[in-house]
Amino acid sequence: MKSYRKELWFNTKTRRAFINITPQIEECVKESGIKEGILLCNAMHITSSVFINDDEPGLHNDFERFLEKLAPEKPYDQYDHNGFEDNADAHLKRTIMGREVVVAITDGKLDFGPWEQIFYGEFDGKRRKRVLVKIIGE
Ligand code: ZN
């Protein structure tokens, strides 16, 4: 069995952002040489997410509004976690959007449904953060 590991780094200019990382993940699959297997991709930080959904800007605005309704960034003092930090909302948003995705690799490709794309969801950005890609298979 082959095994492949890579870290992808991000540093968003804004506090919150959604980045389509599918091209980078496809590059990892190619680099791994694995044709049949399983790919795991997870955020390595507790204030960012990796998730699968549609690459449609309207939907991304809807996610932003939905998450701000559930866990608004401000006022900062509404959260017990915010004392030395101001990122309680980012922890909560991350929990809703999820930590990781698992995708089947078939015939050397991500075995997606028709509109599936992989996103990095940043909720407390403006600093360097990592995503782990692990692929196992043959
Ligand atoms: Zn925190």
Backbone and ligand atoms as CSV (ligand in chain L), in Angstrom:
chain,resi,resn,atom,element,x,y,z
A,1,MET,N,N,0.832,-1.209,0.000
A,1,MET,CA,C,0.000,0.000,0.000
A,1,MET,C,C,0.865,1.257,0.000
A,2,LYS,N,N,0.498,2.218,-0.841
A,2,LYS,CA,C,1.211,3.499,-0.860
A,2,LYS,C,C,0.573,4.465,0.133
A,3,SER,N,N,1.402,5.385,0.604
A,3,SER,CA,C,0.913,6.408,1.531
A,3,SER,C,C,1.542,7.748,1.149
A,4,TYR,N,N,0.739,8.805,1.184
A,4,TYR,CA,C,1.186,10.136,0.765
A,4,TYR,C,C,0.688,11.161,1.787
A,5,ARG,N,N,1.554,12.115,2.111
A,5,ARG,CA,C,1.172,13.160,3.065
A,5,ARG,C,C,1.681,14.503,2.587
A,6,LYS,N,N,0.823,15.528,2.675
A,6,LYS,CA,C,1.259,16.875,2.313
A,6,LYS,C,C,0.502,17.912,3.138
A,7,GLU,N,N,1.178,19.020,3.440
A,7,GLU,CA,C,0.528,20.150,4.113
A,7,GLU,C,C,0.388,21.293,3.112
A,8,LEU,N,N,-0.814,21.863,3.040
A,8,LEU,CA,C,-1.051,23.038,2.202
A,8,LEU,C,C,-1.219,24.233,3.132
A,9,TRP,N,N,-0.578,25.354,2.791
A,9,TRP,CA,C,-0.597,26.544,3.658
A,9,TRP,C,C,-1.473,27.637,3.065
A,10,PHE,N,N,-2.162,28.340,3.947
A,10,PHE,CA,C,-3.020,29.446,3.530
A,10,PHE,C,C,-2.795,30.645,4.444
A,11,ASN,N,N,-2.957,31.828,3.871
A,11,ASN,CA,C,-2.870,33.058,4.662
A,11,ASN,C,C,-3.826,34.060,4.027
A,12,THR,N,N,-5.072,34.076,4.495
A,12,THR,CA,C,-6.091,34.913,3.852
A,12,THR,C,C,-5.943,36.359,4.312
A,13,LYS,N,N,-6.300,37.302,3.409
A,13,LYS,CA,C,-6.209,38.726,3.725
A,13,LYS,C,C,-7.362,39.166,4.621
A,14,THR,N,N,-8.441,38.379,4.594
A,14,THR,CA,C,-9.624,38.738,5.371
A,14,THR,C,C,-9.809,37.744,6.522
A,15,ARG,N,N,-10.611,38.136,7.517
A,15,ARG,CA,C,-10.877,37.244,8.649
A,15,ARG,C,C,-11.583,35.969,8.200
A,16,ARG,N,N,-12.544,36.125,7.284
A,16,ARG,CA,C,-13.277,34.959,6.778
A,16,ARG,C,C,-13.129,34.848,5.268
A,17,ALA,N,N,-12.996,33.605,4.787
A,17,ALA,CA,C,-12.868,33.374,3.341
A,17,ALA,C,C,-13.186,31.919,3.024
A,18,PHE,N,N,-13.686,31.712,1.807
A,18,PHE,CA,C,-13.847,30.358,1.279
A,18,PHE,C,C,-12.948,30.242,0.049
A,19,ILE,N,N,-12.093,29.232,0.038
A,19,ILE,CA,C,-11.165,29.041,-1.084
A,19,ILE,C,C,-11.394,27.652,-1.681
A,20,ASN,N,N,-11.607,27.606,-2.983
A,20,ASN,CA,C,-11.729,26.320,-3.676
A,20,ASN,C,C,-10.330,25.716,-3.807
A,21,ILE,N,N,-10.084,24.643,-3.075
A,21,ILE,CA,C,-8.748,24.026,-3.077
A,21,ILE,C,C,-8.731,22.748,-3.929
A,22,THR,N,N,-9.781,22.513,-4.719
A,22,THR,CA,C,-9.850,21.291,-5.537
A,22,THR,C,C,-8.639,21.137,-6.455
A,23,PRO,N,N,-8.189,22.232,-7.147
A,23,PRO,CA,C,-7.020,22.056,-8.029
A,23,PRO,C,C,-5.777,21.579,-7.260
A,24,GLN,N,N,-5.549,22.129,-6.068
A,24,GLN,CA,C,-4.389,21.702,-5.264
A,24,GLN,C,C,-4.520,20.243,-4.827
A,25,ILE,N,N,-5.758,19.839,-4.486
A,25,ILE,CA,C,-5.972,18.457,-4.046
A,25,ILE,C,C,-5.778,17.497,-5.226
A,26,GLU,N,N,-6.248,17.900,-6.411
A,26,GLU,CA,C,-6.040,17.076,-7.614
A,26,GLU,C,C,-4.554,16.916,-7.905
A,27,GLU,N,N,-3.794,17.994,-7.677
A,27,GLU,CA,C,-2.335,17.959,-7.843
A,27,GLU,C,C,-1.725,16.930,-6.885
A,28,CYS,N,N,-2.216,16.899,-5.639
A,28,CYS,CA,C,-1.733,15.927,-4.646
A,28,CYS,C,C,-1.994,14.496,-5.122
A,29,VAL,N,N,-3.197,14.253,-5.664
A,29,VAL,CA,C,-3.552,12.908,-6.135
A,29,VAL,C,C,-2.580,12.490,-7.237
A,30,LYS,N,N,-2.318,13.419,-8.163
A,30,LYS,CA,C,-1.382,13.151,-9.259
A,30,LYS,C,C,0.000,12.806,-8.708
A,31,GLU,N,N,0.471,13.691,-7.801
A,31,GLU,CA,C,1.803,13.541,-7.205
A,31,GLU,C,C,1.950,12.208,-6.443
A,32,SER,N,N,0.845,11.745,-5.833
A,32,SER,CA,C,0.895,10.529,-5.016
A,32,SER,C,C,1.049,9.276,-5.869
A,33,GLY,N,N,0.605,9.346,-7.116
A,33,GLY,CA,C,0.640,8.187,-8.006
A,33,GLY,C,C,-0.374,7.121,-7.626
A,34,ILE,N,N,-1.250,7.425,-6.673
A,34,ILE,CA,C,-2.241,6.438,-6.210
A,34,ILE,C,C,-3.455,6.451,-7.147
A,35,LYS,N,N,-3.853,5.268,-7.606
A,35,LYS,CA,C,-4.952,5.155,-8.582
A,35,LYS,C,C,-6.264,4.739,-7.918
A,36,GLU,N,N,-6.150,3.908,-6.869
A,36,GLU,CA,C,-7.339,3.427,-6.154
A,36,GLU,C,C,-7.086,3.591,-4.661
A,37,GLY,N,N,-7.930,4.368,-3.986
A,37,GLY,CA,C,-7.692,4.573,-2.558
A,37,GLY,C,C,-8.624,5.598,-1.954
A,38,ILE,N,N,-8.160,6.182,-0.855
A,38,ILE,CA,C,-8.968,7.114,-0.069
A,38,ILE,C,C,-8.117,8.340,0.234
A,39,LEU,N,N,-8.739,9.503,0.077
A,39,LEU,CA,C,-8.077,10.760,0.399
A,39,LEU,C,C,-8.775,11.420,1.592
A,40,LEU,N,N,-7.975,11.811,2.557
A,40,LEU,CA,C,-8.476,12.584,3.698
A,40,LEU,C,C,-7.883,13.973,3.594
A,41,CYS,N,N,-8.731,14.988,3.777
A,41,CYS,CA,C,-8.227,16.357,3.792
A,41,CYS,C,C,-8.851,17.059,4.992
A,42,ASN,N,N,-8.014,17.540,5.921
A,42,ASN,CA,C,-8.549,18.185,7.120
A,42,ASN,C,C,-7.806,19.470,7.469
A,43,ALA,N,N,-8.563,20.407,8.027
A,43,ALA,CA,C,-7.962,21.619,8.575
A,43,ALA,C,C,-7.155,21.210,9.803
A,44,MET,N,N,-5.972,21.819,9.977
A,44,MET,CA,C,-5.149,21.495,11.141
A,44,MET,C,C,-5.322,22.540,12.241
A,45,HIS,N,N,-6.330,23.385,12.089
A,45,HIS,CA,C,-6.594,24.441,13.070
A,45,HIS,C,C,-8.060,24.378,13.488
A,46,ILE,N,N,-8.354,24.849,14.684
A,46,ILE,CA,C,-9.705,24.697,15.219
A,46,ILE,C,C,-10.598,25.912,14.948
A,47,THR,N,N,-10.099,26.779,14.051
A,47,THR,CA,C,-10.927,27.918,13.618
A,47,THR,C,C,-11.022,27.967,12.094
A,48,SER,N,N,-10.797,26.832,11.438
A,48,SER,CA,C,-10.985,26.744,9.988
A,48,SER,C,C,-11.528,25.365,9.632
A,49,SER,N,N,-12.091,25.273,8.436
A,49,SER,CA,C,-12.799,24.060,8.007
A,49,SER,C,C,-12.323,23.590,6.645
A,50,VAL,N,N,-12.565,22.326,6.373
A,50,VAL,CA,C,-12.513,21.813,5.004
A,50,VAL,C,C,-13.871,21.166,4.764
A,51,PHE,N,N,-14.519,21.552,3.681
A,51,PHE,CA,C,-15.850,21.009,3.395
A,51,PHE,C,C,-16.058,20.883,1.889
A,52,ILE,N,N,-17.083,20.126,1.521
A,52,ILE,CA,C,-17.416,19.947,0.103
A,52,ILE,C,C,-18.758,20.590,-0.174
A,53,ASN,N,N,-18.780,21.427,-1.205
A,53,ASN,CA,C,-20.052,21.982,-1.649
A,53,ASN,C,C,-19.890,22.580,-3.035
A,54,ASP,N,N,-20.867,23.390,-3.438
A,54,ASP,CA,C,-20.905,23.955,-4.785
A,54,ASP,C,C,-20.020,25.197,-4.865
A,55,ASP,N,N,-19.339,25.378,-5.981
A,55,ASP,CA,C,-18.545,26.595,-6.191
A,55,ASP,C,C,-19.442,27.643,-6.837
A,56,GLU,N,N,-20.300,28.233,-6.027
A,56,GLU,CA,C,-21.288,29.193,-6.534
A,56,GLU,C,C,-21.293,30.369,-5.564
A,57,PRO,N,N,-20.927,31.579,-6.053
A,57,PRO,CA,C,-20.729,32.733,-5.157
A,57,PRO,C,C,-21.955,33.079,-4.312
A,58,GLY,N,N,-23.157,32.933,-4.892
A,58,GLY,CA,C,-24.385,33.218,-4.140
A,58,GLY,C,C,-24.475,32.319,-2.914
A,59,LEU,N,N,-24.144,31.044,-3.099
A,59,LEU,CA,C,-24.194,30.087,-1.994
A,59,LEU,C,C,-23.174,30.469,-0.918
A,60,HIS,N,N,-22.005,30.943,-1.343
A,60,HIS,CA,C,-20.975,31.331,-0.369
A,60,HIS,C,C,-21.435,32.539,0.442
A,61,ASN,N,N,-22.144,33.485,-0.196
A,61,ASN,CA,C,-22.746,34.592,0.553
A,61,ASN,C,C,-23.791,34.068,1.528
A,62,ASP,N,N,-24.560,33.070,1.095
A,62,ASP,CA,C,-25.582,32.473,1.962
A,62,ASP,C,C,-24.939,31.800,3.175
A,63,PHE,N,N,-23.819,31.085,2.946
A,63,PHE,CA,C,-23.093,30.472,4.066
A,63,PHE,C,C,-22.661,31.551,5.064
A,64,GLU,N,N,-22.097,32.643,4.542
A,64,GLU,CA,C,-21.607,33.734,5.396
A,64,GLU,C,C,-22.760,34.282,6.256
A,65,ARG,N,N,-23.909,34.542,5.623
A,65,ARG,CA,C,-25.054,35.092,6.368
A,65,ARG,C,C,-25.595,34.079,7.388
A,66,PHE,N,N,-25.684,32.822,6.981
A,66,PHE,CA,C,-26.167,31.727,7.831
A,66,PHE,C,C,-25.283,31.591,9.066
A,67,LEU,N,N,-23.972,31.609,8.861
A,67,LEU,CA,C,-23.034,31.430,9.979
A,67,LEU,C,C,-23.036,32.661,10.893
A,68,GLU,N,N,-23.162,33.863,10.293
A,68,GLU,CA,C,-23.206,35.080,11.106
A,68,GLU,C,C,-24.484,35.145,11.942
A,69,LYS,N,N,-25.553,34.542,11.441
A,69,LYS,CA,C,-26.805,34.496,12.193
A,69,LYS,C,C,-26.660,33.573,13.411
A,70,LEU,N,N,-26.007,32.427,13.187
A,70,LEU,CA,C,-25.854,31.431,14.256
A,70,LEU,C,C,-24.802,31.833,15.276
A,71,ALA,N,N,-23.683,32.382,14.788
A,71,ALA,CA,C,-22.549,32.730,15.666
A,71,ALA,C,C,-21.938,34.041,15.193
A,72,PRO,N,N,-22.624,35.172,15.480
A,72,PRO,CA,C,-22.115,36.453,14.993
A,72,PRO,C,C,-20.748,36.791,15.596
A,73,GLU,N,N,-19.890,37.400,14.756
A,73,GLU,CA,C,-18.542,37.760,15.231
A,73,GLU,C,C,-18.619,38.743,16.409
A,74,LYS,N,N,-19.502,39.756,16.279
A,74,LYS,CA,C,-19.595,40.808,17.288
A,74,LYS,C,C,-20.980,40.829,17.921
A,75,PRO,N,N,-21.158,41.333,19.122
A,75,PRO,CA,C,-20.091,41.861,19.988
A,75,PRO,C,C,-19.213,40.743,20.570
A,76,TYR,N,N,-17.927,41.030,20.658
A,76,TYR,CA,C,-16.978,40.018,21.121
A,76,TYR,C,C,-17.286,39.550,22.546
A,77,ASP,N,N,-17.815,40.471,23.356
A,77,ASP,CA,C,-17.998,40.122,24.782
A,77,ASP,C,C,-19.229,39.242,25.044
A,78,GLN,N,N,-19.931,38.840,23.966
A,78,GLN,CA,C,-21.065,37.914,24.173
A,78,GLN,C,C,-20.579,36.484,24.436
A,79,TYR,N,N,-19.268,36.225,24.204
A,79,TYR,CA,C,-18.750,34.859,24.321
A,79,TYR,C,C,-17.822,34.710,25.528
A,80,ASP,N,N,-17.966,33.605,26.247
A,80,ASP,CA,C,-17.077,33.303,27.375
A,80,ASP,C,C,-15.633,33.090,26.922
A,81,HIS,N,N,-15.458,32.534,25.709
A,81,HIS,CA,C,-14.113,32.216,25.201
A,81,HIS,C,C,-13.283,33.480,24.962
A,82,ASN,N,N,-13.972,34.595,24.655
A,82,ASN,CA,C,-13.252,35.823,24.292
A,82,ASN,C,C,-12.776,36.565,25.528
A,83,GLY,N,N,-11.493,36.510,25.763
A,83,GLY,CA,C,-10.878,37.262,26.844
A,83,GLY,C,C,-9.553,37.726,26.294
A,84,PHE,N,N,-8.640,36.782,26.175
A,84,PHE,CA,C,-7.366,37.063,25.515
A,84,PHE,C,C,-7.529,36.985,24.001
A,85,GLU,N,N,-8.576,36.290,23.545
A,85,GLU,CA,C,-8.826,36.093,22.115
A,85,GLU,C,C,-10.158,36.732,21.758
A,86,ASP,N,N,-10.382,36.876,20.425
A,86,ASP,CA,C,-11.678,37.402,19.972
A,86,ASP,C,C,-12.290,36.454,18.943
A,87,ASN,N,N,-11.947,35.153,19.032
A,87,ASN,CA,C,-12.317,34.259,17.923
A,87,ASN,C,C,-13.314,33.160,18.299
A,88,ALA,N,N,-14.106,33.389,19.335
A,88,ALA,CA,C,-15.109,32.367,19.714
A,88,ALA,C,C,-16.018,32.044,18.536
A,89,ASP,N,N,-16.438,33.080,17.794
A,89,ASP,CA,C,-17.339,32.840,16.653
A,89,ASP,C,C,-16.684,31.921,15.631
A,90,ALA,N,N,-15.361,32.062,15.450
A,90,ALA,CA,C,-14.626,31.243,14.467
A,90,ALA,C,C,-14.612,29.771,14.885
A,91,HIS,N,N,-14.449,29.502,16.186
A,91,HIS,CA,C,-14.512,28.121,16.674
A,91,HIS,C,C,-15.893,27.518,16.388
A,92,LEU,N,N,-16.941,28.308,16.638
A,92,LEU,CA,C,-18.312,27.809,16.450
A,92,LEU,C,C,-18.610,27.583,14.972
A,93,LYS,N,N,-18.205,28.554,14.126
A,93,LYS,CA,C,-18.439,28.427,12.679
A,93,LYS,C,C,-17.717,27.203,12.128
A,94,ARG,N,N,-16.498,26.995,12.575
A,94,ARG,CA,C,-15.731,25.831,12.139
A,94,ARG,C,C,-16.441,24.523,12.496
A,95,THR,N,N,-17.013,24.503,13.691
A,95,THR,CA,C,-17.691,23.278,14.128
A,95,THR,C,C,-18.889,22.973,13.228
A,96,ILE,N,N,-19.600,24.018,12.810
A,96,ILE,CA,C,-20.750,23.827,11.924
A,96,ILE,C,C,-20.305,23.346,10.536
A,97,MET,N,N,-19.243,23.938,10.007
A,97,MET,CA,C,-18.808,23.615,8.634
A,97,MET,C,C,-17.944,22.357,8.567
A,98,GLY,N,N,-17.434,21.891,9.703
A,98,GLY,CA,C,-16.738,20.613,9.730
A,98,GLY,C,C,-15.228,20.718,9.645
A,99,ARG,N,N,-14.580,19.661,10.089
A,99,ARG,CA,C,-13.115,19.614,10.123
A,99,ARG,C,C,-12.508,19.068,8.842
A,100,GLU,N,N,-13.153,18.021,8.258
A,100,GLU,CA,C,-12.483,17.307,7.175
A,100,GLU,C,C,-13.443,16.744,6.151
A,101,VAL,N,N,-12.852,16.305,5.028
A,101,VAL,CA,C,-13.596,15.554,4.024
A,101,VAL,C,C,-12.809,14.294,3.681
A,102,VAL,N,N,-13.537,13.271,3.270
A,102,VAL,CA,C,-12.943,12.033,2.773
A,102,VAL,C,C,-13.487,11.829,1.365
A,103,VAL,N,N,-12.593,11.596,0.417
A,103,VAL,CA,C,-13.011,11.417,-0.980
A,103,VAL,C,C,-12.374,10.140,-1.517
A,104,ALA,N,N,-13.177,9.349,-2.234
A,104,ALA,CA,C,-12.654,8.146,-2.886
A,104,ALA,C,C,-11.797,8.546,-4.080
A,105,ILE,N,N,-10.728,7.798,-4.285
A,105,ILE,CA,C,-9.905,7.960,-5.489
A,105,ILE,C,C,-10.154,6.751,-6.372
A,106,THR,N,N,-10.633,7.000,-7.568
A,106,THR,CA,C,-10.918,5.925,-8.518
A,106,THR,C,C,-10.236,6.260,-9.834
A,107,ASP,N,N,-9.476,5.321,-10.349
A,107,ASP,CA,C,-8.791,5.518,-11.625
A,107,ASP,C,C,-7.921,6.786,-11.612
A,108,GLY,N,N,-7.288,7.051,-10.468
A,108,GLY,CA,C,-6.367,8.188,-10.352
A,108,GLY,C,C,-7.035,9.540,-10.215
A,109,LYS,N,N,-8.375,9.547,-10.007
A,109,LYS,CA,C,-9.097,10.830,-9.923
A,109,LYS,C,C,-9.982,10.892,-8.682
A,110,LEU,N,N,-10.293,12.114,-8.232
A,110,LEU,CA,C,-11.271,12.313,-7.158
A,110,LEU,C,C,-12.629,11.855,-7.693
A,111,ASP,N,N,-13.254,10.935,-6.970
A,111,ASP,CA,C,-14.506,10.336,-7.449
A,111,ASP,C,C,-15.689,11.156,-6.924
A,112,PHE,N,N,-15.902,12.323,-7.548
A,112,PHE,CA,C,-16.893,13.297,-7.111
A,112,PHE,C,C,-18.269,13.064,-7.718
A,113,GLY,N,N,-19.290,13.542,-7.022
A,113,GLY,CA,C,-20.597,13.762,-7.636
A,113,GLY,C,C,-20.486,14.981,-8.534
A,114,PRO,N,N,-21.568,15.282,-9.295
A,114,PRO,CA,C,-21.473,16.279,-10.370
A,114,PRO,C,C,-21.012,17.681,-9.960
A,115,TRP,N,N,-21.389,18.186,-8.782
A,115,TRP,CA,C,-21.059,19.573,-8.448
A,115,TRP,C,C,-20.132,19.672,-7.252
A,116,GLU,N,N,-19.580,18.560,-6.811
A,116,GLU,CA,C,-18.755,18.586,-5.606
A,116,GLU,C,C,-17.394,19.255,-5.844
A,117,GLN,N,N,-17.062,20.174,-4.957
A,117,GLN,CA,C,-15.764,20.834,-4.947
A,117,GLN,C,C,-15.309,20.921,-3.488
A,118,ILE,N,N,-13.994,20.910,-3.289
A,118,ILE,CA,C,-13.457,20.964,-1.926
A,118,ILE,C,C,-13.061,22.406,-1.591
A,119,PHE,N,N,-13.508,22.860,-0.416
A,119,PHE,CA,C,-13.222,24.228,0.013
A,119,PHE,C,C,-12.461,24.265,1.333
A,120,TYR,N,N,-11.584,25.255,1.431
A,120,TYR,CA,C,-11.007,25.648,2.708
A,120,TYR,C,C,-11.865,26.795,3.224
A,121,GLY,N,N,-12.393,26.641,4.421
A,121,GLY,CA,C,-13.201,27.691,5.046
A,121,GLY,C,C,-12.399,28.334,6.168
A,122,GLU,N,N,-12.087,29.604,5.975
A,122,GLU,CA,C,-11.322,30.339,6.995
A,122,GLU,C,C,-12.282,31.207,7.810
A,123,PHE,N,N,-12.156,31.133,9.137
A,123,PHE,CA,C,-13.034,31.928,10.013
A,123,PHE,C,C,-12.264,32.830,10.959
A,124,ASP,N,N,-10.941,32.699,10.963
A,124,ASP,CA,C,-10.081,33.581,11.774
A,124,ASP,C,C,-8.744,33.688,11.060
A,125,GLY,N,N,-8.765,34.398,9.946
A,125,GLY,CA,C,-7.616,34.419,9.047
A,125,GLY,C,C,-6.587,35.489,9.352
A,126,LYS,N,N,-5.937,35.962,8.304
A,126,LYS,CA,C,-4.847,36.953,8.369
A,126,LYS,C,C,-3.625,36.378,9.077
A,127,ARG,N,N,-3.458,35.066,9.017
A,127,ARG,CA,C,-2.255,34.407,9.528
A,127,ARG,C,C,-2.093,33.068,8.819
A,128,ARG,N,N,-0.871,32.519,8.889
A,128,ARG,CA,C,-0.578,31.276,8.183
A,128,ARG,C,C,-1.229,30.092,8.880
A,129,LYS,N,N,-1.990,29.319,8.109
A,129,LYS,CA,C,-2.659,28.125,8.647
A,129,LYS,C,C,-2.565,26.986,7.634
A,130,ARG,N,N,-2.706,25.767,8.157
A,130,ARG,CA,C,-2.427,24.571,7.359
A,130,ARG,C,C,-3.621,23.657,7.159
A,131,VAL,N,N,-3.548,22.925,6.059
A,131,VAL,CA,C,-4.479,21.838,5.768
A,131,VAL,C,C,-3.646,20.596,5.503
A,132,LEU,N,N,-4.069,19.468,6.046
A,132,LEU,CA,C,-3.367,18.199,5.826
A,132,LEU,C,C,-4.062,17.400,4.726
A,133,VAL,N,N,-3.258,16.841,3.829
A,133,VAL,CA,C,-3.771,15.921,2.812
A,133,VAL,C,C,-3.089,14.580,3.020
A,134,LYS,N,N,-3.887,13.542,3.227
A,134,LYS,CA,C,-3.347,12.195,3.402
A,134,LYS,C,C,-4.053,11.280,2.414
A,135,ILE,N,N,-3.270,10.536,1.664
A,135,ILE,CA,C,-3.842,9.609,0.684
A,135,ILE,C,C,-3.232,8.237,0.911
A,136,ILE,N,N,-4.098,7.223,0.953
A,136,ILE,CA,C,-3.610,5.853,1.043
A,136,ILE,C,C,-4.274,5.016,-0.040
A,137,GLY,N,N,-3.549,4.066,-0.544
A,137,GLY,CA,C,-4.104,3.194,-1.587
A,137,GLY,C,C,-3.017,2.555,-2.415
A,138,GLU,N,N,-3.424,2.148,-3.595
A,138,GLU,CA,C,-2.488,1.457,-4.501
A,138,GLU,C,C,-2.336,2.229,-5.801
L,1,ZN,ZN,ZN,-9.870,30.724,20.395
